[in-house]
Amino acid sequence: MRVLKQSAVLALTMAAALMSSTAWADNTSPIGVWKNIDDATGTPRAIIRITESNGILQGKVEKVFLAPNESPTCKKCEGALKDAPVVGLVILRGLKKDGADYTGGEILDPDSGKVYSSKVSLTDGGKKLNVRGFIGVSLLGRSQIWVRQD
């Protein structure tokens, strides 16, 4: 009986350690759910889920926070995305791990319909994501801070 109790305690301890290391690992990757904050107004704009497949990240809009005059569709997008609902739209794609950052991707701005080169990097212990969209060189662009959601 005593061996059984010790085994149970050891199993619970190992399970707790595994769960805590999994929780810690979540903050070392952009994979998860994020609230994007408008860099101009400081207000929330959308909830985006970032997923990974074969080492490549993509981000899909799950929810939008619209102002009264804003459209829930991508009015200024071109081609197949023209007038597509913003919810469900993949706005971030093609990012690959490059040291501490994820680079080589692109980001769609549903407000303008434009696609920019993109890179992202975790900050604040993985609680925030610096999302940079740019043309050509990273210096010629703008950044948003996305906040990890639990």
C-alpha positions as CSV (number, residue, x, y, z in Angstrom):
1,M,0.0,0.0,0.0
2,R,2.8,2.4,0.9
3,V,4.5,1.8,-2.5
4,L,1.3,2.5,-4.2
5,K,0.9,5.8,-2.4
6,Q,4.5,6.8,-3.2
7,S,3.9,5.9,-6.9
8,A,0.7,7.9,-7.0
9,V,2.5,11.0,-5.4
10,L,5.4,10.6,-7.9
11,A,2.9,10.4,-10.8
12,L,1.0,13.5,-9.7
13,T,4.3,15.4,-9.2
14,M,5.4,14.4,-12.7
15,A,2.0,15.4,-14.2
16,A,2.2,18.8,-12.4
17,A,5.7,19.4,-13.7
18,L,4.6,18.4,-17.2
19,M,1.6,20.7,-17.2
20,S,3.7,23.7,-15.8
21,S,6.3,23.2,-18.5
22,T,3.6,23.0,-21.2
23,A,2.1,26.3,-19.8
24,W,5.6,27.8,-19.8
25,A,6.2,26.6,-23.4
26,D,3.0,28.4,-24.6
27,N,4.7,31.8,-23.8
28,T,7.7,30.9,-25.9
29,S,5.8,30.7,-29.1
30,P,3.3,33.0,-30.8
31,I,0.9,30.1,-31.2
32,G,-2.3,31.0,-29.4
33,V,-5.1,33.6,-29.2
34,W,-4.2,37.3,-29.4
35,K,-6.1,40.6,-29.1
36,N,-4.7,43.1,-31.6
37,I,-4.6,46.7,-30.4
38,D,-4.8,49.5,-33.0
39,D,-1.5,51.4,-33.0
40,A,-3.2,54.7,-33.7
41,T,-6.1,54.6,-31.3
42,G,-5.0,52.1,-28.7
43,T,-8.4,50.3,-28.9
44,P,-8.9,46.6,-29.5
45,R,-9.6,45.7,-33.1
46,A,-9.8,41.9,-33.3
47,I,-9.1,38.5,-31.8
48,I,-6.7,36.5,-33.9
49,R,-5.7,32.8,-33.5
50,I,-2.2,32.0,-34.5
51,T,-1.6,28.4,-35.5
52,E,1.4,26.5,-36.8
53,S,1.7,23.9,-39.5
54,N,5.0,22.4,-40.7
55,G,6.9,25.2,-39.0
56,I,4.9,28.0,-40.7
57,L,2.6,30.3,-38.7
58,Q,-0.7,31.8,-39.8
59,G,-3.2,34.0,-38.1
60,K,-6.9,33.9,-38.6
61,V,-9.5,36.5,-37.3
62,E,-11.9,35.0,-34.9
63,K,-13.7,38.2,-33.7
64,V,-13.8,41.9,-34.7
65,F,-14.5,44.9,-32.6
66,L,-16.1,47.3,-35.2
67,A,-16.8,51.0,-34.9
68,P,-20.3,52.1,-36.0
69,N,-19.0,53.2,-39.4
70,E,-16.8,50.1,-40.1
71,S,-17.7,47.2,-42.4
72,P,-17.5,43.5,-41.3
73,T,-16.2,42.7,-44.8
74,C,-12.9,43.4,-46.6
75,K,-14.3,46.1,-48.9
76,K,-10.9,47.2,-50.2
77,C,-9.4,43.7,-50.7
78,E,-8.8,42.5,-54.2
79,G,-9.5,39.2,-56.0
80,A,-11.0,36.4,-54.1
81,L,-10.9,38.4,-50.8
82,K,-13.0,41.2,-52.2
83,D,-16.0,41.7,-49.8
84,A,-14.9,38.6,-47.8
85,P,-16.0,38.6,-44.2
86,V,-13.2,39.7,-41.9
87,V,-14.1,37.0,-39.4
88,G,-12.5,33.9,-40.7
89,L,-10.0,35.8,-42.8
90,V,-6.3,34.6,-42.7
91,I,-4.5,37.9,-42.2
92,L,-1.1,36.6,-41.2
93,R,0.7,33.9,-43.1
94,G,4.1,32.4,-44.0
95,L,6.1,33.3,-40.9
96,K,9.0,31.0,-40.0
97,K,11.2,31.0,-36.9
98,D,14.4,33.0,-37.4
99,G,16.3,33.2,-34.1
100,A,14.0,34.9,-31.5
101,D,11.8,36.3,-34.3
102,Y,9.4,34.9,-36.9
103,T,10.0,36.4,-40.3
104,G,9.4,36.0,-44.0
105,G,5.6,36.3,-43.8
106,E,3.0,38.7,-44.9
107,I,0.1,40.5,-43.2
108,L,-3.2,41.7,-44.7
109,D,-4.6,45.0,-43.5
110,P,-8.4,44.4,-43.9
111,D,-9.0,48.2,-43.6
112,S,-6.9,49.1,-46.6
113,G,-6.9,45.8,-48.4
114,K,-3.1,46.0,-48.7
115,V,-0.7,43.1,-48.0
116,Y,2.7,43.9,-46.4
117,S,5.8,41.9,-45.5
118,S,5.7,40.9,-41.9
119,K,7.7,39.8,-38.9
120,V,6.7,39.2,-35.3
121,S,8.5,38.9,-32.0
122,L,7.4,38.0,-28.5
123,T,7.9,40.6,-25.7
124,D,7.0,40.9,-22.1
125,G,7.7,37.3,-21.3
126,G,5.5,36.1,-24.2
127,K,2.5,38.0,-23.0
128,K,2.7,40.5,-26.0
129,L,3.5,40.1,-29.6
130,N,5.1,42.9,-31.6
131,V,3.7,42.6,-35.1
132,R,5.5,44.6,-37.8
133,G,4.1,45.2,-41.3
134,F,6.4,46.8,-43.8
135,I,7.3,47.4,-47.5
136,G,10.7,46.3,-48.5
137,V,12.8,47.1,-45.4
138,S,11.5,46.7,-41.8
139,L,12.3,50.3,-41.1
140,L,9.6,51.4,-43.5
141,G,6.6,50.1,-41.7
142,R,4.5,50.2,-38.6
143,S,4.0,48.0,-35.6
144,Q,1.1,46.9,-33.5
145,I,1.2,45.2,-30.1
146,W,-1.0,42.2,-29.7
147,V,-1.9,40.9,-26.2
148,R,-2.1,37.2,-25.5
149,Q,-5.5,36.0,-24.3
150,D,-5.9,33.2,-21.8
